[in-house]
Amino acid sequence: MKKVIIIICILVALILLFPIREQAKDGGTVLYNAILYDVYDVHRISSEEGKDFDEGIVVKILGYEIFNNVN
């Protein structure tokens, strides 16, 4: 019985933590979406003058932004 519970816990963790990769159409941004977290590897064309690209990483856990260093 204990082995079954451990296997079920491992399967639930894999489902919650396994990311799905998506490619955005904004110049190269890659999105990694899982149920519990989102990671955005940002590389997009900037709308500001004098700046060519916005680059950085955004991390969200349970919908709350934890880290953002997009320039």
Secondary structure by P-SEA (a helix, b strand, c coil): caaaaaaaaaaaaaaacbbbbbbbcccbbbbbbcccbbbbbccccccccccccccbbbbbccccccccccc
